[in-house]
Amino acid sequence: MAGQQAKDDISTALKAYSLGQQDTTSTAKALVAPVNKAYASGESGDVSALLEILWAGILEAIRAAPDPSYKTGTAPEQNLAFLTQYVNLLDTIRQSPDPASPSSDKLCASEGNGAQINDNNDNGGLWSGLEGFGMNAREDFNHSPASSSKDAYSPEAWMNLNSFLALLTSKHTPPPPCFDFFLYAIWCLRDALETSQNPETTNAIIPAAAAWIDVPGSGTMIYNSTRKWQPDAKTGAPARTGPLWEEGGTPREHGFSKERWLFWQQRFGQVGDDKNLSQDARDTARSTVVKMKEIGTGVSV
């Protein structure tokens, strides 16, 4: 399995990056080097283990980003800069050259090529497709404060994760497949706005939902999208609507639409007026309504 030194090299590089002690280019090189070495050796198990350490380490750093402003629903300048720093790191890693395939006699017949690790994004190259990152991000989404997970994330960590994915998705237009977390916006907003939650849960998840609107570029991206996800036997109905929007039995399209945007805007307004919720959650919702009106009209409210 992957050597302890390789694991330590990845952890050390991530720690230095989070502390501002190493620049983006140097950090990306330090992170890909041990994985490339394992890949060249044909040890797919080592590649998988090191990628898991790499992606889990990046996501852990993001969730623990400094000074999270989950109470106001808008990542403060320091926090947004930190998250953007990690977006830039992933983009730099993505542009790293994909290593050449090792000779066939080095490959483990039972495991195959180290770059062919299953990833829910299915994007191809080891680095150009950020192999395994999507799988790790998907696992993180199982820990929403609205979930029944015993390891549910704090409101701060949940907002940081969603702010980061919003930044990542909106960095490029359109986003490359490995940066495409559009569907996660629907999951987050559906939980917060299309599903009945108790006040405690609503207080915890509204800031993350608001982040998909507030993060620079993200709200406009969502407003302009008409993307749909058709239900199928493999994935089910990932972009389905929540029960609050299905009241009355009217069929709804599975994806983004102006109609759904306006429903979210209406629901943020209702949250802002709900006296059973915390003042912080209500203030967050009200400010998000203002932002949505600005995006929809192109005029500051």
C-alpha beads as a LAMMPS data file, in Angstrom:
LAMMPS data file: protein, C-alpha beads

301 atoms
300 bonds

1 atom types
1 bond types

-500.0 500.0 xlo xhi
-500.0 500.0 ylo yhi
-500.0 500.0 zlo zhi

Masses

1 110.0

Atoms # bond

1 1 1 0.000 0.000 0.000
2 1 1 0.974 3.664 -0.285
3 1 1 4.053 4.510 1.772
4 1 1 3.796 6.653 4.865
5 1 1 6.218 9.185 3.387
6 1 1 3.972 9.773 0.393
7 1 1 0.979 10.265 2.694
8 1 1 2.966 12.662 4.878
9 1 1 4.103 14.653 1.838
10 1 1 0.494 15.261 0.793
11 1 1 -0.624 16.210 4.314
12 1 1 2.356 18.544 4.794
13 1 1 1.746 20.316 1.478
14 1 1 -1.950 20.870 2.255
15 1 1 -1.189 22.207 5.714
16 1 1 1.411 24.640 4.360
17 1 1 -1.036 25.808 1.696
18 1 1 -3.819 26.436 4.197
19 1 1 -1.425 28.496 6.314
20 1 1 -0.316 30.552 3.316
21 1 1 3.226 29.194 3.503
22 1 1 3.311 27.791 -0.039
23 1 1 2.037 29.124 -3.361
24 1 1 -0.503 27.402 -5.584
25 1 1 1.891 26.142 -8.267
26 1 1 4.388 24.677 -5.787
27 1 1 1.603 23.057 -3.794
28 1 1 0.034 21.457 -6.867
29 1 1 3.402 19.996 -7.870
30 1 1 3.982 18.649 -4.360
31 1 1 0.533 17.035 -4.298
32 1 1 0.617 15.319 -7.688
33 1 1 4.204 14.038 -7.374
34 1 1 3.593 11.095 -4.989
35 1 1 0.485 10.057 -6.923
36 1 1 2.362 10.155 -10.225
37 1 1 5.117 8.036 -8.703
38 1 1 2.627 5.408 -7.546
39 1 1 0.898 5.521 -10.936
40 1 1 4.170 4.941 -12.771
41 1 1 4.810 1.862 -10.649
42 1 1 1.499 0.345 -11.757
43 1 1 0.228 0.037 -8.191
44 1 1 -3.401 1.053 -8.584
45 1 1 -4.080 0.409 -4.908
46 1 1 -1.478 3.009 -3.975
47 1 1 -2.941 5.485 -6.461
48 1 1 -6.419 5.029 -4.974
49 1 1 -5.157 5.423 -1.412
50 1 1 -3.169 8.574 -2.193
51 1 1 -6.018 10.168 -4.159
52 1 1 -8.331 9.483 -1.212
53 1 1 -5.889 11.261 1.117
54 1 1 -5.520 14.147 -1.321
55 1 1 -9.212 14.805 -1.998
56 1 1 -10.320 14.148 1.585
57 1 1 -7.608 16.526 2.811
58 1 1 -8.701 19.294 0.458
59 1 1 -12.369 18.917 1.415
60 1 1 -11.503 18.842 5.115
61 1 1 -9.546 22.084 4.748
62 1 1 -12.497 23.661 2.926
63 1 1 -15.006 22.667 5.592
64 1 1 -12.731 24.163 8.267
65 1 1 -12.128 27.389 6.320
66 1 1 -11.309 30.316 8.613
67 1 1 -13.898 32.762 9.861
68 1 1 -17.038 31.203 8.369
69 1 1 -19.866 33.728 8.389
70 1 1 -22.707 31.231 8.430
71 1 1 -24.771 33.616 10.536
72 1 1 -25.046 36.223 7.808
73 1 1 -25.233 33.800 4.907
74 1 1 -22.491 35.601 3.001
75 1 1 -18.936 34.343 3.160
76 1 1 -16.810 37.246 4.416
77 1 1 -13.893 38.466 2.339
78 1 1 -11.324 36.411 4.257
79 1 1 -13.336 33.213 4.000
80 1 1 -14.194 33.684 0.342
81 1 1 -10.531 34.328 -0.448
82 1 1 -9.550 31.116 1.333
83 1 1 -12.122 29.061 -0.586
84 1 1 -11.102 30.702 -3.874
85 1 1 -7.518 29.749 -3.088
86 1 1 -8.568 26.096 -3.054
87 1 1 -10.575 26.516 -6.267
88 1 1 -7.371 27.788 -7.874
89 1 1 -5.427 24.858 -6.438
90 1 1 -7.844 22.331 -7.943
91 1 1 -7.721 24.163 -11.262
92 1 1 -3.920 24.022 -11.221
93 1 1 -3.955 20.313 -10.359
94 1 1 -6.445 19.766 -13.200
95 1 1 -3.983 21.332 -15.632
96 1 1 -1.133 19.079 -14.514
97 1 1 0.006 16.672 -17.248
98 1 1 -1.671 13.287 -17.035
99 1 1 1.074 10.720 -16.468
100 1 1 1.820 8.199 -19.171
101 1 1 0.322 4.766 -18.593
102 1 1 2.747 2.298 -17.050
103 1 1 3.758 -0.717 -19.084
104 1 1 1.175 -3.482 -19.113
105 1 1 3.396 -5.908 -17.213
106 1 1 3.258 -3.590 -14.202
107 1 1 -0.514 -3.527 -14.016
108 1 1 -2.347 -5.644 -11.494
109 1 1 -4.785 -7.727 -13.497
110 1 1 -7.419 -7.623 -10.781
111 1 1 -7.300 -3.859 -10.333
112 1 1 -6.354 -2.542 -13.760
113 1 1 -4.822 0.792 -14.625
114 1 1 -4.440 3.148 -11.667
115 1 1 -6.082 5.977 -13.597
116 1 1 -9.271 4.043 -14.196
117 1 1 -10.659 4.620 -10.733
118 1 1 -14.429 4.878 -10.621
119 1 1 -15.564 8.460 -10.257
120 1 1 -19.123 9.728 -10.372
121 1 1 -18.004 12.369 -12.876
122 1 1 -16.360 9.792 -15.181
123 1 1 -14.042 12.370 -16.692
124 1 1 -11.125 10.398 -18.036
125 1 1 -7.583 11.493 -17.173
126 1 1 -5.971 11.181 -13.778
127 1 1 -5.530 14.948 -13.369
128 1 1 -7.493 16.415 -16.281
129 1 1 -10.537 14.623 -14.860
130 1 1 -9.607 14.987 -11.175
131 1 1 -10.165 11.249 -10.745
132 1 1 -12.019 10.477 -7.535
133 1 1 -12.690 14.067 -6.464
134 1 1 -16.353 13.926 -7.451
135 1 1 -16.805 10.722 -5.505
136 1 1 -15.378 12.326 -2.380
137 1 1 -17.515 15.443 -2.777
138 1 1 -20.587 13.245 -3.214
139 1 1 -19.754 11.422 0.013
140 1 1 -19.490 14.775 1.806
141 1 1 -23.035 15.579 0.721
142 1 1 -24.286 12.667 2.792
143 1 1 -23.436 14.687 5.913
144 1 1 -25.863 17.577 5.548
145 1 1 -27.265 18.953 8.814
146 1 1 -30.637 17.918 7.357
147 1 1 -29.558 14.291 7.097
148 1 1 -29.924 11.569 9.691
149 1 1 -26.160 11.025 9.679
150 1 1 -24.605 10.787 13.129
151 1 1 -21.632 12.595 11.570
152 1 1 -23.674 15.477 10.153
153 1 1 -21.586 18.565 9.489
154 1 1 -21.952 21.778 11.438
155 1 1 -23.781 24.699 9.783
156 1 1 -20.392 26.392 9.309
157 1 1 -18.825 23.381 7.572
158 1 1 -21.939 22.825 5.438
159 1 1 -21.945 26.422 4.260
160 1 1 -18.210 26.311 3.511
161 1 1 -18.610 23.150 1.432
162 1 1 -21.501 24.556 -0.589
163 1 1 -19.802 27.935 -1.035
164 1 1 -16.750 26.139 -2.385
165 1 1 -18.731 23.981 -4.813
166 1 1 -20.594 27.069 -6.007
167 1 1 -17.284 28.848 -6.621
168 1 1 -15.885 25.794 -8.368
169 1 1 -18.897 25.370 -10.658
170 1 1 -19.065 29.044 -11.616
171 1 1 -15.315 29.481 -12.247
172 1 1 -15.622 28.434 -15.905
173 1 1 -18.539 28.873 -18.313
174 1 1 -19.492 26.179 -18.956
175 1 1 -17.717 24.278 -16.194
176 1 1 -15.537 21.329 -17.206
177 1 1 -17.159 18.040 -16.169
178 1 1 -14.944 17.654 -13.092
179 1 1 -16.008 21.132 -11.878
180 1 1 -19.688 20.605 -12.632
181 1 1 -21.601 20.494 -9.357
182 1 1 -24.758 22.125 -10.707
183 1 1 -26.864 19.269 -9.404
184 1 1 -25.596 19.856 -5.866
185 1 1 -27.189 23.296 -5.953
186 1 1 -30.563 21.666 -6.545
187 1 1 -29.982 19.178 -3.722
188 1 1 -29.064 21.936 -1.285
189 1 1 -31.865 24.308 -2.276
190 1 1 -34.417 21.484 -2.395
191 1 1 -33.618 20.437 1.183
192 1 1 -33.812 24.002 2.454
193 1 1 -36.737 25.373 0.459
194 1 1 -38.804 22.560 -1.039
195 1 1 -38.953 20.287 1.985
196 1 1 -40.586 20.855 5.360
197 1 1 -37.922 21.008 8.075
198 1 1 -38.036 21.725 11.774
199 1 1 -36.801 25.184 12.841
200 1 1 -33.444 23.900 14.103
201 1 1 -32.663 22.205 10.799
202 1 1 -33.835 25.190 8.776
203 1 1 -31.572 27.471 10.801
204 1 1 -28.661 25.134 10.010
205 1 1 -29.154 24.734 6.247
206 1 1 -30.501 28.075 5.032
207 1 1 -27.022 29.710 4.947
208 1 1 -25.680 26.979 2.646
209 1 1 -28.676 27.325 0.322
210 1 1 -28.187 31.083 0.288
211 1 1 -24.521 30.592 -0.634
212 1 1 -25.523 29.141 -4.018
213 1 1 -27.205 32.485 -4.736
214 1 1 -24.726 34.791 -2.988
215 1 1 -21.368 33.422 -4.162
216 1 1 -20.119 35.626 -7.025
217 1 1 -21.252 34.244 -10.366
218 1 1 -23.232 31.354 -8.921
219 1 1 -26.648 32.962 -8.614
220 1 1 -26.519 34.330 -12.164
221 1 1 -25.385 30.943 -13.433
222 1 1 -28.383 29.251 -11.789
223 1 1 -30.832 31.940 -12.924
224 1 1 -29.764 31.574 -16.563
225 1 1 -29.748 27.783 -16.581
226 1 1 -32.488 25.651 -18.116
227 1 1 -30.598 22.414 -17.555
228 1 1 -32.658 19.296 -16.875
229 1 1 -31.860 15.834 -15.517
230 1 1 -34.196 13.160 -16.814
231 1 1 -35.037 10.313 -14.405
232 1 1 -33.536 6.957 -15.279
233 1 1 -33.125 3.525 -13.759
234 1 1 -29.494 4.094 -12.779
235 1 1 -29.676 7.469 -11.029
236 1 1 -33.370 7.727 -10.203
237 1 1 -34.614 11.312 -10.271
238 1 1 -31.715 13.362 -8.870
239 1 1 -33.150 16.769 -9.788
240 1 1 -36.688 15.994 -8.658
241 1 1 -38.711 18.650 -6.926
242 1 1 -39.458 18.658 -3.226
243 1 1 -42.898 18.131 -1.697
244 1 1 -43.571 21.810 -0.958
245 1 1 -43.315 22.656 -4.650
246 1 1 -45.359 19.631 -5.672
247 1 1 -48.415 20.667 -3.686
248 1 1 -51.491 20.603 -5.872
249 1 1 -50.137 17.729 -7.960
250 1 1 -48.768 19.912 -10.758
251 1 1 -45.982 18.050 -12.632
252 1 1 -42.659 19.854 -12.434
253 1 1 -39.604 19.550 -14.645
254 1 1 -36.514 18.066 -13.032
255 1 1 -33.908 20.809 -13.227
256 1 1 -33.489 24.562 -13.320
257 1 1 -36.173 26.922 -14.553
258 1 1 -37.383 30.452 -13.971
259 1 1 -40.457 28.958 -12.313
260 1 1 -38.320 27.084 -9.801
261 1 1 -36.147 30.164 -9.232
262 1 1 -39.240 32.216 -8.391
263 1 1 -40.465 29.495 -6.035
264 1 1 -37.100 29.552 -4.231
265 1 1 -37.311 33.323 -4.029
266 1 1 -40.806 33.075 -2.552
267 1 1 -39.642 30.488 -0.028
268 1 1 -36.651 32.573 1.049
269 1 1 -39.157 35.359 1.673
270 1 1 -41.301 33.064 3.819
271 1 1 -38.249 31.980 5.806
272 1 1 -37.379 35.626 6.355
273 1 1 -40.823 36.194 7.870
274 1 1 -40.893 33.049 10.028
275 1 1 -40.660 34.092 13.685
276 1 1 -39.987 30.497 14.721
277 1 1 -36.550 30.740 13.132
278 1 1 -33.405 32.418 14.397
279 1 1 -32.817 36.051 13.566
280 1 1 -29.662 35.058 11.725
281 1 1 -31.527 32.651 9.439
282 1 1 -34.242 35.212 8.793
283 1 1 -31.715 37.935 7.967
284 1 1 -29.882 35.573 5.636
285 1 1 -33.106 34.696 3.812
286 1 1 -34.153 38.328 3.456
287 1 1 -30.785 39.370 2.023
288 1 1 -30.976 36.475 -0.425
289 1 1 -34.375 37.619 -1.664
290 1 1 -32.835 41.006 -2.417
291 1 1 -29.971 39.334 -4.272
292 1 1 -32.378 37.174 -6.303
293 1 1 -34.422 40.213 -7.314
294 1 1 -31.240 41.990 -8.406
295 1 1 -30.189 39.000 -10.503
296 1 1 -33.654 38.650 -12.011
297 1 1 -34.032 42.284 -12.958
298 1 1 -30.416 43.312 -13.421
299 1 1 -31.131 46.273 -11.157
300 1 1 -29.925 46.788 -7.595
301 1 1 -32.816 46.728 -5.131

Bonds

1 1 1 2
2 1 2 3
3 1 3 4
4 1 4 5
5 1 5 6
6 1 6 7
7 1 7 8
8 1 8 9
9 1 9 10
10 1 10 11
11 1 11 12
12 1 12 13
13 1 13 14
14 1 14 15
15 1 15 16
16 1 16 17
17 1 17 18
18 1 18 19
19 1 19 20
20 1 20 21
21 1 21 22
22 1 22 23
23 1 23 24
24 1 24 25
25 1 25 26
26 1 26 27
27 1 27 28
28 1 28 29
29 1 29 30
30 1 30 31
31 1 31 32
32 1 32 33
33 1 33 34
34 1 34 35
35 1 35 36
36 1 36 37
37 1 37 38
38 1 38 39
39 1 39 40
40 1 40 41
41 1 41 42
42 1 42 43
43 1 43 44
44 1 44 45
45 1 45 46
46 1 46 47
47 1 47 48
48 1 48 49
49 1 49 50
50 1 50 51
51 1 51 52
52 1 52 53
53 1 53 54
54 1 54 55
55 1 55 56
56 1 56 57
57 1 57 58
58 1 58 59
59 1 59 60
60 1 60 61
61 1 61 62
62 1 62 63
63 1 63 64
64 1 64 65
65 1 65 66
66 1 66 67
67 1 67 68
68 1 68 69
69 1 69 70
70 1 70 71
71 1 71 72
72 1 72 73
73 1 73 74
74 1 74 75
75 1 75 76
76 1 76 77
77 1 77 78
78 1 78 79
79 1 79 80
80 1 80 81
81 1 81 82
82 1 82 83
83 1 83 84
84 1 84 85
85 1 85 86
86 1 86 87
87 1 87 88
88 1 88 89
89 1 89 90
90 1 90 91
91 1 91 92
92 1 92 93
93 1 93 94
94 1 94 95
95 1 95 96
96 1 96 97
97 1 97 98
98 1 98 99
99 1 99 100
100 1 100 101
101 1 101 102
102 1 102 103
103 1 103 104
104 1 104 105
105 1 105 106
106 1 106 107
107 1 107 108
108 1 108 109
109 1 109 110
110 1 110 111
111 1 111 112
112 1 112 113
113 1 113 114
114 1 114 115
115 1 115 116
116 1 116 117
117 1 117 118
118 1 118 119
119 1 119 120
120 1 120 121
121 1 121 122
122 1 122 123
123 1 123 124
124 1 124 125
125 1 125 126
126 1 126 127
127 1 127 128
128 1 128 129
129 1 129 130
130 1 130 131
131 1 131 132
132 1 132 133
133 1 133 134
134 1 134 135
135 1 135 136
136 1 136 137
137 1 137 138
138 1 138 139
139 1 139 140
140 1 140 141
141 1 141 142
142 1 142 143
143 1 143 144
144 1 144 145
145 1 145 146
146 1 146 147
147 1 147 148
148 1 148 149
149 1 149 150
150 1 150 151
151 1 151 152
152 1 152 153
153 1 153 154
154 1 154 155
155 1 155 156
156 1 156 157
157 1 157 158
158 1 158 159
159 1 159 160
160 1 160 161
161 1 161 162
162 1 162 163
163 1 163 164
164 1 164 165
165 1 165 166
166 1 166 167
167 1 167 168
168 1 168 169
169 1 169 170
170 1 170 171
171 1 171 172
172 1 172 173
173 1 173 174
174 1 174 175
175 1 175 176
176 1 176 177
177 1 177 178
178 1 178 179
179 1 179 180
180 1 180 181
181 1 181 182
182 1 182 183
183 1 183 184
184 1 184 185
185 1 185 186
186 1 186 187
187 1 187 188
188 1 188 189
189 1 189 190
190 1 190 191
191 1 191 192
192 1 192 193
193 1 193 194
194 1 194 195
195 1 195 196
196 1 196 197
197 1 197 198
198 1 198 199
199 1 199 200
200 1 200 201
201 1 201 202
202 1 202 203
203 1 203 204
204 1 204 205
205 1 205 206
206 1 206 207
207 1 207 208
208 1 208 209
209 1 209 210
210 1 210 211
211 1 211 212
212 1 212 213
213 1 213 214
214 1 214 215
215 1 215 216
216 1 216 217
217 1 217 218
218 1 218 219
219 1 219 220
220 1 220 221
221 1 221 222
222 1 222 223
223 1 223 224
224 1 224 225
225 1 225 226
226 1 226 227
227 1 227 228
228 1 228 229
229 1 229 230
230 1 230 231
231 1 231 232
232 1 232 233
233 1 233 234
234 1 234 235
235 1 235 236
236 1 236 237
237 1 237 238
238 1 238 239
239 1 239 240
240 1 240 241
241 1 241 242
242 1 242 243
243 1 243 244
244 1 244 245
245 1 245 246
246 1 246 247
247 1 247 248
248 1 248 249
249 1 249 250
250 1 250 251
251 1 251 252
252 1 252 253
253 1 253 254
254 1 254 255
255 1 255 256
256 1 256 257
257 1 257 258
258 1 258 259
259 1 259 260
260 1 260 261
261 1 261 262
262 1 262 263
263 1 263 264
264 1 264 265
265 1 265 266
266 1 266 267
267 1 267 268
268 1 268 269
269 1 269 270
270 1 270 271
271 1 271 272
272 1 272 273
273 1 273 274
274 1 274 275
275 1 275 276
276 1 276 277
277 1 277 278
278 1 278 279
279 1 279 280
280 1 280 281
281 1 281 282
282 1 282 283
283 1 283 284
284 1 284 285
285 1 285 286
286 1 286 287
287 1 287 288
288 1 288 289
289 1 289 290
290 1 290 291
291 1 291 292
292 1 292 293
293 1 293 294
294 1 294 295
295 1 295 296
296 1 296 297
297 1 297 298
298 1 298 299
299 1 299 300
300 1 300 301
